[in-house]
């Protein structure tokens, strides 16, 4: 069975960036099994927000590889 791939995108209210990321994901030769967009941090935008969103997404990811 081939390995599964999870793509994680930490975000903070950047819908235009997510549209671009989705376009780039669609162009990949190997499609991910899941795409997790995490933007639920209660912190203000910045490094701490990014870190919280990233860790929240990692805890939900189910793929063998996280990108």
C-alpha positions in Angstrom: 0.0 0.0 0.0 1.5 3.4 -1.0 2.2 5.9 1.8 -0.4 8.6 2.5 0.4 12.3 2.3 -1.0 15.1 4.4 -0.5 18.7 3.4 -0.7 21.3 6.2 -1.3 25.0 5.6 -1.3 27.2 8.7 -3.2 30.3 7.9 -4.5 33.5 9.5 -7.2 35.1 7.6 -5.5 35.0 4.1 -8.2 33.8 1.7 -6.3 34.9 -1.4 -3.2 32.9 -0.3 -5.4 29.8 0.2 -6.8 30.1 -3.3 -3.3 30.2 -4.7 -2.2 27.3 -2.5 -5.2 25.2 -3.7 -4.2 25.9 -7.3 -0.7 24.8 -6.7 -1.9 21.6 -5.0 -4.1 20.8 -8.0 -1.0 21.0 -10.2 1.0 18.4 -8.3 1.7 15.1 -9.9 1.0 13.2 -6.8 -2.1 14.5 -5.0 -2.3 14.5 -1.2 -4.7 12.3 0.6 -5.7 15.2 2.8 -5.2 19.0 3.0 -5.5 20.5 6.4 -6.0 24.3 6.6 -5.7 25.5 10.2 -6.6 29.1 11.0 -8.3 28.7 14.3 -5.7 30.3 16.5 -6.9 32.8 19.1 -3.6 34.6 19.0 -2.8 37.7 16.9 -1.0 37.1 13.6 2.7 36.4 14.0 5.1 33.6 14.9 3.1 32.4 17.9 -0.1 32.2 15.8 1.7 30.2 13.1 3.1 27.8 15.6 -0.2 27.2 17.3 -1.9 26.6 13.9 0.8 24.3 12.8 0.7 22.1 15.9 -3.1 22.0 15.8 -2.9 20.7 12.2 -0.1 18.2 12.9 -2.2 16.7 15.7 -5.1 16.1 13.2 -3.0 14.8 10.3 -3.3 11.2 9.4 -0.8 10.8 6.6 2.4 8.9 6.7 4.2 12.0 5.4 3.4 15.6 6.4 4.2 18.4 4.0 
